[in-house]
């Protein structure tokens, strides 16, 4: 069969090709008519395509294929995982724990509570509950308002009637805080006042300092809801702080009690054994009753599984709740930044204790689903913002016709509401990934949390374009992975191992600790190790900048501690047990191991030094041109094109200030793009 001859595409086909490549959509009828009339695609139309906002969406898509910005495999956690309080002693499930479902209930009429029925409750409607004699009934919320109105007492009553939320923190939950053997929140039906009430407050009895109190059902004495430091206290009655039992003689060494030597009190109801401290409950034979202290003592308690300590809830308006009031356990409703007991910053993602809560506006806790594949809307919004951040940055460089290389060196960044809120309030409390604030709070965009627009701001001096965005640092979690992705995607330099198998396994070079010199590894690592030093001041498996003031190249404190006693910051250092394997002194910052002088300078300069070097030898420009060519022509340059087309293309790229938009224009107006073979 004789092949069809090649040639230049028709103007209409050229128009369609341009529109699909540059805008991701076919031409309009009017554009077809104009090109048919002129017999060519006018320059003004090509320029309009390149200025179309859809072109920037194409740019983002192309760079997404290069940067792989996807944190889908990370279980992002903001401080404590916030969940809905389940019924006492019932396990949590993926279907019922996400507090965001409460917002849907607040906005829905079908779940209104009914009034005490004067007759058949089936005949009652929400409207019949909302009467002049009962104006604050929860049903009035949506009868009087088209949507949830946080200023309407009836809407607040509706929130108060729903289950409370709590942060179950780390490990197996908040057993250290409230006791029990599973996840245990507060009593959502027991309302707590704020820590201090106004002098003229009539609803809550209080002392002269404003501390609210109640009469304990257990002792008939005055009992405060909060201690002197305004830390919530468990409610003092048999239901919330039940007494329990201890074996008369412990089975531990010297008769000391073990955890299994404590049991709850029991009673029999209709032939069924029931645990608790209700009337009629008693300790089994061989046990004695222990009075529950019902306090906030922080020392370890062997009896934690039976020594329950539960508080009530109060209304808060967390950042994720779209302005709704949310019933929140009193411990989690606290706003102090520093623990009143430990003196350490409050972080429920690291430890649970009674004086730390979710912070102002609940910023340090986020709704949780228990399913990383289907995270809460709040976590999804943050993850999506982090994924989009580098692409928005590249698009901003292209939109301004800036030097394309500044996408890898600029301090400018962009943030929408969710991302700005995280950097401002949550960066130190994001779990699984170790974050740091990208700029001082005053430099970050001051925009509403739910603002979808992207706002520019200037990051701290150590930042270097997309190469220090959290998603790049996390997606390529090690220094080796980061330099490898940069070389592959933007320098067009990949590693191909040599065919020579190298020395036999018995050769001493196989035991070399420095991979840049180890046989079998050196071919790649002789390049990877020195250049990877550019990220030496960025934590591996995280997105935190290791400031030299806080992370010197050698820290004697990390040289002498053990894996058990070392603070978390020493994870960045060679510990004593690792010194022999690392071939470096204990206390050395890992990024300084096996470094020569030039490499330590690269650590100080950061990734932008790699970009400068790639610009000087033309590698970055040439790779950008070849990659963009392959994207638009759906094939790589041929050897002849490498010789004849690439040099003038690069000269034009440089002459136009390395404008990516100008580079694309040069390619789509080239004879090769307009030809079909």
Secondary structure, DSSP 8 states (H G I E B T S, - for coil): ------EE--HHHHHHHHHHHHHSS---HHHHHHHHHHTS--HHHHHHHHHSHHHHHHHHHHHHHHH----TTS--EEBEEEEE--STT----TTT-BTHHHHHHHT-STT------SS-GGG--HHHHS-GGGTTSTTHHHHH-SS--TTSHHHHHHHHTS--EEE--STT-SHHHH-SSS-----TTSB---SB--TT--SS-B-TT-BBEEE-TTTSSEEESB-TTS-B----STTTS--EEEESS-SSGGG---GGGEEE-EEEETTEEEESSSTT-B--TTEEEE----S---S--TTTTT------EEEE--TTSTT--EEEETTTT---SB-TTT-SB--TTT---TT--S-GGGTTEEE--S-GGG--HHHHHHHHHHHHHHHHHHHHHHHTT-BGGGGGT--EEEE-HHHHHIIIIIGGGEESS-B--SS-GGGS----TT--S-EEEE--TT--GGGGSHHHHHHS-SHHHHHHHHHHHHS-------S---S-TTSGGGG-SSTTTSTTTHHHHHHHHHHHGGGTTB-TTSB-B--TTTS-SB-HHHHH--TTTS-GGGGGB--GGGHHHHTS-TTBBGGGTT--HHHHHHHHH-THHHHHHHHHTTHHHHHHHHHHHHHHHSS---HHHHHHTHHHHHHHHHHTTTBHHHHHHHHHTSTTTTEE-
